[in-house]
Amino acid sequence: MVGYTRARRNSNEISEASTLLEGEERSDRPQRPSHRPHISLGSIPSVHVPKIHNGRTIINLLTLIAFVASCSSGFIGTPVTRVLEDIVCRKYYGLQQDGPIDEKECKGTEVQERVAFIMAIAGSLDAAVGFLAALPWGFAADRIGRKPVFIICLFGTVLNILWGVTVLYFNNVLPVELIWLGSAGYLIGGGNAILIGIILSIITDSTTEEKRGVAFVRLHVASMCGVLLSPSISSFVMEKLGPWPPIWAAMAALVTSAILFLFVPETLKHQPEGEAARAPEVQTEPQAKNLKSQISQSFTRFKESLSMLKSPSLILLLLTCLGSMPVLIATLGFMAQFISKRYDIRLAQTGYIQTGYGAVTVVQAIALLPWVSRYIMKGTAPKLLRVKDEHHRDLYLARWSYGFLAVGILILAISPSLPGFIVGLVVMALGSSFSSLTKSLMSLYVDPEHRSRLFSIVGMADVIGSLYAQPGLAGLFTLGMQLGGGWIGLPYYGLAIVVALAGSLLLFVKVPKQVKDSSSTREDGDDSD
């Protein structure tokens, strides 16, 4: 029911991204071509707020936005699971709405299977709708700007949450299965894929090639902090005030992130006049925008987007994205339900365990990973560990990250006690930068003007991962409970296999000899890190 944080274009002259990095405003900057149709949604980013143009400041602000938006997932995951569990449990035992019931009575296999099923269908529908809406909204972000699309996308996410909360609150008159209709909210804006793609594209515009990997890791850490540190706050509030206050806090976090995004400058590259002249039928005939022409243009653009997937290494990197969302889902709401069932603890207490994982992830990203990155680049490093440049470094670290991740998940599957499960989370945290490292590598294989479409495809790949992750984990969880004993860890056995297969693809990835990046012409003295 909830979600996370995506879109880009270029010119042959000095790019707007360079202007952002230099912190200067150019009076001769080309204006948006007058032949483009006026879009009323463009009024959203025209709100008069102070604009920032320093690359480092942009990265820091986007990191803050990612943190605030991601907090909504941490706030809402466990409370929604608890509310849903309570509703299913009461109906299973035939109790009245206000009848007392102990949470321990709700840990039976039948109740947990039902909860897992409802959550899995909701997640899969969210992913399916987001997948269908991602590419059109990615094109919209390239055309009318990233700011209006980002804010529209957050609005659709809020509608998704609001509908689900309404169904849960009025469960005495509304069937709880109606929460599945909330997925329609992702038709407005495109959902998680667009949110992530827009932020990744702005970061790509606003930083240099050498520092992009660090910026992506910083974004990943901010998202992980928001998702995995906020559950402890949610757990504390749940124990004191119940599950509903954290749910309202999640909605407030999304609204706050939309307000913060107003301060981010629009980095959409304006289309050169020469390029516009080569495609006048697309730009100058708004009256021809009937349904048939829109479908035809969307299909043409989709083929153009796929045409950039010429490198086998890029295709392999995209395939690794199929394992990203299952890992994320397995450490959010599903992990709370799993821990509560397997180790017999209250759902409100599971947030502290998630926060512990988040804390180790932060240490890994801000201390361990930078140290390792510097060490393997030094000439004094052992030959076996030494790498020759930043790109090979990112590939090297990505491979090791997947290794730690697979081992950590396997420990989660076999741990008979909670301390052993926590050890597995610590090992997982050592590889928690796997996704940001692979996304940084992807940008090496395409031209700058195609990166927004690349990140839209990346988002769609993530969404495909969500399509099978939710029902897959729920199905294995149900089967594990039925088999009993150590088989309850079956969901994490399956996840370990998926991660191992995804990580093995990196063994066949080769860094391109010539990096397709206009930022290579920028001076090393740029301060946007």
C-alpha positions as CSV (number, residue, x, y, z in Angstrom):
1,M,0.0,0.0,0.0
2,V,2.9,2.3,0.3
3,G,5.8,3.2,-1.7
4,Y,9.3,4.9,-2.3
5,T,11.3,7.6,-4.9
6,R,12.4,8.7,-10.9
7,A,13.3,10.7,-15.1
8,R,16.2,13.4,-18.3
9,R,17.6,15.2,-21.4
10,N,20.7,16.9,-23.0
11,S,22.1,19.7,-25.2
12,N,25.2,19.9,-27.4
13,E,26.1,23.3,-25.7
14,I,26.9,23.9,-22.1
15,S,24.2,21.8,-20.2
16,E,21.9,23.1,-17.5
17,A,23.5,20.5,-15.2
18,S,26.8,22.2,-15.5
19,T,25.1,25.5,-14.6
20,L,23.7,23.8,-11.5
21,L,27.1,22.5,-10.5
22,E,28.7,25.9,-11.0
23,G,26.0,27.7,-9.0
24,E,25.5,30.3,-11.7
25,E,22.5,31.6,-13.6
26,R,22.9,32.1,-17.3
27,S,20.9,34.9,-18.9
28,D,21.3,33.4,-22.3
29,R,19.9,30.0,-21.3
30,P,17.5,28.7,-24.0
31,Q,13.9,29.0,-23.1
32,R,11.4,26.2,-23.5
33,P,10.5,26.2,-27.2
34,S,7.3,28.2,-27.9
35,H,5.9,25.5,-30.2
36,R,5.4,23.2,-27.2
37,P,1.8,23.1,-26.1
38,H,1.0,24.8,-22.8
39,I,0.5,22.4,-19.9
40,S,-1.4,23.7,-17.0
41,L,0.3,21.2,-14.7
42,G,3.4,23.2,-15.2
43,S,2.1,25.8,-12.9
44,I,2.9,23.5,-9.9
45,P,6.7,24.2,-10.0
46,S,6.2,27.9,-10.7
47,V,5.3,28.5,-7.1
48,H,7.7,31.3,-5.9
49,V,10.0,29.6,-3.5
50,P,13.8,30.2,-3.2
51,K,15.7,28.1,-5.8
52,I,19.0,26.4,-5.1
53,H,21.5,25.8,-7.9
54,N,24.6,24.3,-6.1
55,G,25.0,20.6,-7.0
56,R,26.0,19.6,-3.5
57,T,23.0,21.4,-2.0
58,I,20.7,19.8,-4.5
59,I,22.0,16.3,-3.5
60,N,21.6,17.1,0.2
61,L,18.0,18.3,-0.3
62,L,17.1,15.3,-2.4
63,T,18.6,13.1,0.3
64,L,16.4,14.8,2.9
65,I,13.3,14.3,0.7
66,A,14.1,10.7,0.2
67,F,14.4,10.3,3.9
68,V,11.1,12.0,4.7
69,A,9.2,10.2,2.0
70,S,10.7,6.8,3.0
71,C,9.7,7.4,6.7
72,S,6.1,7.0,5.6
73,S,6.8,3.3,4.8
74,G,8.4,2.7,8.1
75,F,5.6,4.5,10.0
76,I,2.8,2.6,8.3
77,G,4.0,-0.9,7.6
78,T,3.7,-2.5,11.1
79,P,0.6,-0.6,12.2
80,V,-1.3,-1.6,9.1
81,T,-0.3,-5.2,9.6
82,R,-1.5,-5.1,13.2
83,V,-4.8,-3.5,12.3
84,L,-5.4,-6.0,9.5
85,E,-4.4,-8.9,11.7
86,D,-6.8,-7.7,14.4
87,I,-9.7,-7.4,11.9
88,V,-9.0,-10.9,10.4
89,C,-8.6,-12.4,13.9
90,R,-11.9,-11.0,15.2
91,K,-13.8,-12.2,12.1
92,Y,-12.2,-15.7,12.4
93,Y,-13.3,-16.0,16.1
94,G,-16.6,-14.2,15.4
95,L,-16.0,-11.5,17.9
96,Q,-17.7,-8.1,18.0
97,Q,-15.7,-5.0,16.9
98,D,-15.2,-3.8,20.5
99,G,-14.6,-7.2,22.0
100,P,-11.3,-7.7,23.8
101,I,-8.7,-10.1,22.2
102,D,-5.1,-10.9,23.0
103,E,-2.7,-10.5,20.1
104,K,-1.2,-13.9,20.9
105,E,-4.6,-15.4,19.9
106,C,-4.1,-14.1,16.4
107,K,-0.9,-16.0,15.7
108,G,-2.6,-19.1,14.5
109,T,-1.8,-20.4,11.0
110,E,-5.2,-19.7,9.6
111,V,-5.2,-16.0,10.6
112,Q,-1.6,-15.5,9.5
113,E,-2.3,-17.1,6.1
114,R,-5.2,-14.8,5.6
115,V,-3.2,-11.7,6.6
116,A,-0.3,-12.7,4.3
117,F,-2.7,-13.3,1.4
118,I,-4.4,-9.9,1.7
119,M,-1.1,-8.1,1.9
120,A,0.3,-10.0,-1.0
121,I,-2.6,-9.3,-3.3
122,A,-2.5,-5.6,-2.3
123,G,1.3,-5.4,-3.0
124,S,1.0,-7.2,-6.3
125,L,-1.8,-4.9,-7.5
126,D,0.2,-1.9,-6.5
127,A,3.1,-3.2,-8.5
128,A,1.0,-4.1,-11.5
129,V,-0.7,-0.7,-11.7
130,G,2.6,1.1,-11.1
131,F,4.2,-0.9,-13.9
132,L,1.5,0.1,-16.4
133,A,1.6,3.7,-15.4
134,A,5.4,4.1,-15.1
135,L,6.4,4.6,-18.7
136,P,3.7,7.1,-19.7
137,W,4.4,9.2,-16.6
138,G,8.2,8.9,-17.3
139,F,7.5,10.4,-20.7
140,A,5.4,13.1,-19.0
141,A,8.4,13.9,-16.7
142,D,10.6,14.3,-19.8
143,R,8.0,16.6,-21.4
144,I,6.4,18.8,-18.8
145,G,9.1,18.6,-16.1
146,R,10.0,16.5,-13.1
147,K,8.6,18.7,-10.4
148,P,4.9,18.6,-11.4
149,V,5.1,14.8,-12.0
150,F,6.8,14.2,-8.7
151,I,4.2,16.1,-6.8
152,I,1.4,14.4,-8.7
153,C,2.9,11.1,-8.0
154,L,3.0,11.8,-4.3
155,F,-0.6,12.8,-4.4
156,G,-1.5,9.5,-6.0
157,T,0.4,7.7,-3.3
158,V,-1.5,9.6,-0.6
159,L,-4.8,8.6,-2.2
160,N,-3.7,4.9,-2.1
161,I,-2.9,5.1,1.6
162,L,-6.0,7.1,2.4
163,W,-8.3,4.6,0.7
164,G,-6.7,1.7,2.5
165,V,-7.0,3.5,5.9
166,T,-10.6,4.2,5.2
167,V,-11.4,0.6,4.5
168,L,-9.6,-0.6,7.6
169,Y,-11.2,2.0,9.8
170,F,-14.8,1.2,8.6
171,N,-14.2,-2.6,8.4
172,N,-17.5,-3.2,10.2
173,V,-19.3,-2.0,7.0
174,L,-16.6,-2.4,4.3
175,P,-15.0,-5.8,3.4
176,V,-11.4,-5.6,4.2
177,E,-10.6,-6.9,0.7
178,L,-11.6,-3.5,-0.7
179,I,-8.2,-2.2,0.2
180,W,-7.1,-3.7,-3.1
181,L,-8.9,-0.9,-5.0
182,G,-6.5,1.6,-3.6
183,S,-4.0,0.5,-6.2
184,A,-5.9,2.7,-8.7
185,G,-4.2,5.6,-6.9
186,Y,-1.0,4.7,-8.7
187,L,-2.6,5.6,-12.0
188,I,-2.1,9.2,-10.8
189,G,1.7,9.8,-11.1
190,G,2.9,6.2,-11.7
191,G,3.9,5.2,-8.1
192,N,7.2,4.2,-6.7
193,A,9.0,3.8,-10.0
194,I,8.5,7.4,-11.0
195,L,9.3,8.8,-7.6
196,I,12.7,6.9,-7.6
197,G,13.4,7.6,-11.2
198,I,12.9,11.4,-10.9
199,I,15.2,11.7,-8.0
200,L,17.9,9.5,-9.6
201,S,17.7,11.5,-12.8
202,I,18.1,14.8,-10.9
203,I,21.1,13.4,-9.1
204,T,22.6,12.3,-12.4
205,D,22.2,15.8,-13.7
206,S,23.6,17.4,-10.6
207,T,26.8,15.5,-9.9
208,T,29.9,14.3,-11.7
209,E,30.7,10.9,-13.0
210,E,33.3,10.2,-10.3
211,K,30.9,11.2,-7.5
212,R,27.7,9.8,-8.8
213,G,28.1,6.4,-7.1
214,V,28.6,8.1,-3.8
215,A,25.5,10.2,-4.3
216,F,23.4,7.1,-5.2
217,V,24.7,5.4,-2.1
218,R,23.8,8.5,0.0
219,L,20.3,8.4,-1.5
220,H,20.0,4.7,-0.7
221,V,21.2,5.2,2.8
222,A,18.7,8.0,3.3
223,S,15.9,5.8,2.0
224,M,17.0,2.9,4.2
225,C,17.2,5.2,7.2
226,G,13.7,6.4,6.7
227,V,12.3,2.9,6.1
228,L,14.2,1.1,8.9
229,L,14.7,3.8,11.6
230,S,11.2,5.0,11.7
231,P,9.7,1.6,12.7
232,S,11.2,2.1,16.2
233,I,9.3,5.4,16.5
234,S,6.2,3.7,15.1
235,S,6.6,0.8,17.6
236,F,7.0,3.2,20.5
237,V,3.9,5.1,19.5
238,M,1.9,1.9,18.9
239,E,2.7,0.7,22.4
240,K,1.5,4.0,23.9
241,L,-1.3,5.2,21.6
242,G,-2.2,2.3,19.4
243,P,-1.7,1.8,15.6
244,W,-3.5,4.8,14.2
245,P,-1.2,7.7,15.1
246,P,1.7,6.3,13.1
247,I,-0.6,5.8,10.1
248,W,-1.5,9.5,10.1
249,A,2.2,10.4,10.6
250,A,3.0,8.4,7.4
251,M,0.6,10.6,5.4
252,A,2.0,13.8,6.9
253,A,5.5,12.6,5.8
254,L,4.4,12.3,2.2
255,V,2.9,15.8,2.2
256,T,6.0,17.2,3.8
257,S,8.2,15.7,1.1
258,A,6.1,17.2,-1.6
259,I,6.5,20.7,0.0
260,L,10.3,20.2,0.2
261,F,10.4,19.2,-3.4
262,L,9.2,22.7,-4.4
263,F,12.7,24.0,-3.5
264,V,14.4,21.7,-6.0
265,P,15.2,23.4,-9.3
266,E,13.8,21.9,-12.5
267,T,16.7,20.1,-14.3
268,L,14.8,18.9,-17.3
269,K,17.0,19.5,-20.4
270,H,15.3,21.7,-23.0
271,Q,15.0,20.2,-26.5
272,P,17.3,21.8,-29.1
273,E,15.6,23.6,-31.9
274,G,17.3,21.4,-34.5
275,E,15.8,18.3,-32.9
276,A,12.4,19.9,-32.7
277,A,12.6,20.7,-36.4
278,R,13.3,17.0,-37.1
279,A,10.1,16.0,-35.3
280,P,7.5,18.7,-36.0
281,E,4.6,16.3,-36.1
282,V,5.1,15.5,-32.4
283,Q,5.5,19.0,-31.2
284,T,3.4,21.3,-33.4
285,E,0.1,19.4,-33.8
286,P,-1.6,19.3,-30.5
287,Q,-4.9,19.1,-32.3
288,A,-4.0,15.7,-33.7
289,K,-3.7,14.2,-30.2
290,N,-6.5,11.7,-30.6
291,L,-6.4,8.3,-28.9
292,K,-4.9,6.5,-31.9
293,S,-2.0,9.0,-32.3
294,Q,-1.3,8.9,-28.5
295,I,-1.1,5.1,-28.5
296,S,1.1,5.2,-31.6
297,Q,3.5,7.8,-30.1
298,S,3.7,5.9,-26.8
299,F,4.5,2.7,-28.7
300,T,7.2,4.4,-30.7
301,R,8.8,6.0,-27.6
302,F,8.7,2.6,-25.9
303,K,10.6,1.0,-28.8
304,E,13.1,3.9,-28.7
305,S,13.6,3.3,-25.0
306,L,14.2,-0.4,-25.6
307,S,16.6,0.4,-28.4
308,M,19.2,1.8,-26.0
309,L,19.5,-1.7,-24.4
310,K,22.2,-2.7,-26.8
311,S,24.8,-3.7,-24.2
312,P,24.6,-7.2,-22.8
313,S,26.1,-5.9,-19.6
314,L,23.4,-3.3,-19.2
315,I,20.7,-6.0,-19.8
316,L,22.4,-8.1,-17.1
317,L,22.4,-5.1,-14.7
318,L,18.7,-4.5,-15.4
319,L,18.0,-8.2,-14.6
320,T,19.6,-7.8,-11.2
321,C,16.8,-5.3,-10.4
322,L,14.4,-8.2,-10.3
323,G,16.0,-9.1,-6.9
324,S,16.0,-5.6,-5.4
325,M,12.3,-5.3,-4.4
326,P,12.0,-8.8,-2.9
327,V,14.9,-7.9,-0.5
328,L,13.2,-4.6,0.4
329,I,9.8,-6.2,0.9
330,A,11.4,-9.0,3.0
331,T,12.8,-6.4,5.4
332,L,9.6,-4.3,5.8
333,G,6.1,-5.4,6.7
334,F,6.7,-9.1,5.8
335,M,9.6,-9.3,8.2
336,A,7.5,-7.9,11.0
337,Q,4.8,-10.5,10.5
338,F,7.5,-13.3,10.2
339,I,9.3,-12.3,13.3
340,S,6.1,-12.0,15.3
341,K,5.0,-15.4,14.3
342,R,8.2,-17.4,14.4
343,Y,9.7,-15.9,17.6
344,D,6.3,-15.2,19.4
345,I,6.8,-11.4,20.0
346,R,4.3,-8.6,19.6
347,L,4.1,-6.8,16.3
348,A,4.6,-3.4,18.1
349,Q,8.1,-4.7,19.2
350,T,9.3,-5.7,15.8
351,G,10.1,-2.2,14.8
352,Y,13.0,-2.1,17.1
353,I,14.6,-5.0,15.3
354,Q,14.1,-3.3,11.9
355,T,15.7,-0.2,13.3
356,G,18.7,-2.2,14.5
357,Y,19.1,-3.4,10.9
358,G,18.8,0.2,9.7
359,A,21.5,1.4,12.1
360,V,24.0,-1.1,10.9
361,T,23.1,-0.2,7.3
362,V,23.9,3.4,8.0
363,V,27.3,2.5,9.6
364,Q,28.1,0.4,6.6
365,A,27.3,3.1,4.1
366,I,28.8,6.2,5.8
367,A,31.9,4.5,7.3
368,L,32.7,1.0,6.1
369,L,31.9,1.4,2.4
370,P,33.7,4.7,1.8
371,W,36.8,3.3,3.6
372,V,36.8,0.2,1.5
373,S,36.2,2.3,-1.6
374,R,39.3,4.4,-0.9
375,Y,41.4,1.4,0.1
376,I,40.9,-0.7,-3.0
377,M,41.8,2.4,-5.2
378,K,45.2,2.8,-3.5
379,G,48.3,1.5,-5.1
380,T,49.3,0.0,-1.8
381,A,46.3,-2.3,-1.7
382,P,47.0,-6.0,-2.4
383,K,46.9,-6.8,-6.2
384,L,44.0,-9.2,-5.7
385,L,41.8,-6.4,-4.2
386,R,43.1,-3.4,-6.2
387,V,40.9,-1.8,-8.9
388,K,42.1,0.6,-11.6
389,D,39.2,3.1,-11.7
390,E,35.9,4.2,-10.1
391,H,33.8,2.1,-12.5
392,H,35.6,-1.2,-11.8
393,R,35.4,-0.3,-8.1
394,D,31.6,0.0,-8.2
395,L,31.4,-3.4,-10.0
396,Y,33.7,-5.0,-7.6
397,L,31.8,-3.7,-4.6
398,A,28.4,-4.7,-6.1
399,R,29.6,-8.3,-6.5
400,W,30.7,-8.5,-2.9
401,S,27.5,-6.8,-1.7
402,Y,25.4,-9.5,-3.3
403,G,27.6,-12.1,-1.7
404,F,27.1,-10.7,1.8
405,L,23.4,-10.2,1.1
406,A,22.8,-13.9,0.1
407,V,24.7,-15.2,3.1
408,G,22.8,-12.9,5.5
409,I,19.4,-13.9,4.1
410,L,20.4,-17.6,4.4
411,I,21.2,-17.0,8.1
412,L,17.7,-15.5,8.6
413,A,16.2,-18.7,7.1
414,I,18.0,-21.1,9.4
415,S,18.0,-19.1,12.7
416,P,16.0,-20.9,15.3
417,S,16.2,-18.0,17.8
418,L,15.9,-14.2,17.6
419,P,19.6,-13.5,18.3
420,G,20.6,-15.6,15.3
421,F,18.1,-13.8,13.2
422,I,19.7,-10.5,14.2
423,V,23.2,-11.8,13.3
424,G,21.8,-12.5,9.8
425,L,20.5,-8.9,9.6
426,V,23.9,-7.6,10.4
427,V,25.5,-9.7,7.6
428,M,22.8,-8.5,5.3
429,A,23.5,-4.9,6.2
430,L,27.1,-5.3,4.9
431,G,25.7,-5.8,1.4
432,S,22.9,-3.3,1.7
433,S,24.4,-0.9,-1.0
434,F,23.9,-3.5,-3.7
435,S,21.0,-1.7,-5.4
436,S,22.6,1.8,-5.5
437,L,25.9,0.4,-6.8
438,T,24.2,-1.4,-9.7
439,K,22.1,1.7,-10.6
440,S,25.3,3.8,-10.7
441,L,26.9,1.3,-13.1
442,M,23.8,1.4,-15.4
443,S,24.3,5.1,-16.2
444,L,27.7,4.3,-17.8
445,Y,26.0,2.5,-20.8
446,V,23.7,5.2,-22.1
447,D,23.9,8.7,-23.3
448,P,22.9,11.4,-20.8
449,E,19.7,12.4,-22.7
450,H,18.4,8.8,-22.4
451,R,18.9,8.3,-18.7
452,S,15.4,9.4,-17.6
453,R,14.0,6.6,-19.8
454,L,16.6,4.2,-18.5
455,F,15.6,4.9,-15.0
456,S,12.0,4.5,-15.9
457,I,12.8,1.0,-17.2
458,V,14.8,0.4,-14.0
459,G,11.7,1.3,-12.1
460,M,9.6,-1.0,-14.2
461,A,12.0,-3.8,-13.5
462,D,11.8,-3.1,-9.8
463,V,8.0,-3.2,-10.1
464,I,8.2,-6.6,-11.8
465,G,10.2,-7.8,-8.8
466,S,7.3,-6.6,-6.6
467,L,4.8,-8.5,-8.7
468,Y,6.3,-11.9,-7.8
469,A,7.9,-11.0,-4.4
470,Q,4.7,-10.3,-2.4
471,P,2.8,-13.5,-3.4
472,G,6.0,-15.5,-3.5
473,L,6.9,-14.7,0.1
474,A,3.3,-15.1,1.2
475,G,3.0,-18.5,-0.5
476,L,6.3,-19.8,0.9
477,F,5.4,-18.4,4.4
478,T,2.1,-20.3,4.2
479,L,3.8,-23.5,3.1
480,G,6.4,-23.2,5.8
481,M,3.8,-22.8,8.5
482,Q,2.0,-25.9,7.2
483,L,5.2,-28.0,7.2
484,G,6.2,-26.7,10.6
485,G,9.5,-26.7,12.4
486,G,12.5,-25.1,10.6
487,W,10.5,-25.0,7.3
488,I,8.9,-21.7,8.5
489,G,12.1,-20.1,7.2
490,L,11.1,-21.1,3.7
491,P,10.5,-17.5,2.5
492,Y,14.1,-16.5,3.2
493,Y,15.5,-19.7,1.7
494,G,13.7,-18.8,-1.5
495,L,14.9,-15.2,-1.3
496,A,18.5,-16.3,-0.8
497,I,18.3,-18.3,-4.0
498,V,16.9,-15.3,-5.9
499,V,19.6,-13.0,-4.6
500,A,22.4,-15.5,-5.4
501,L,21.1,-15.8,-9.0
502,A,20.9,-12.0,-9.4
503,G,24.4,-11.6,-7.9
504,S,25.9,-14.2,-10.2
505,L,24.8,-12.1,-13.3
506,L,27.4,-9.5,-12.2
507,L,30.2,-12.0,-12.9
508,F,29.4,-11.5,-16.6
509,V,29.2,-7.7,-16.5
510,K,31.9,-5.7,-18.2
511,V,32.6,-2.0,-17.7
512,P,32.4,-0.1,-21.0
513,K,35.7,1.1,-22.4
514,Q,34.2,4.5,-23.3
515,V,31.8,5.9,-20.8
516,K,28.8,7.7,-22.3
517,D,28.7,10.7,-20.1
518,S,29.0,14.4,-20.7
519,S,30.2,14.9,-17.2
520,S,33.6,13.6,-18.3
521,T,34.3,17.1,-19.6
522,R,33.7,18.7,-16.3
523,E,36.5,19.9,-14.1
524,D,37.6,17.7,-11.3
525,G,37.4,20.6,-9.0
526,D,33.6,20.5,-9.0
527,D,32.2,20.6,-5.5
528,S,29.0,18.7,-6.0
529,D,29.4,15.5,-4.1
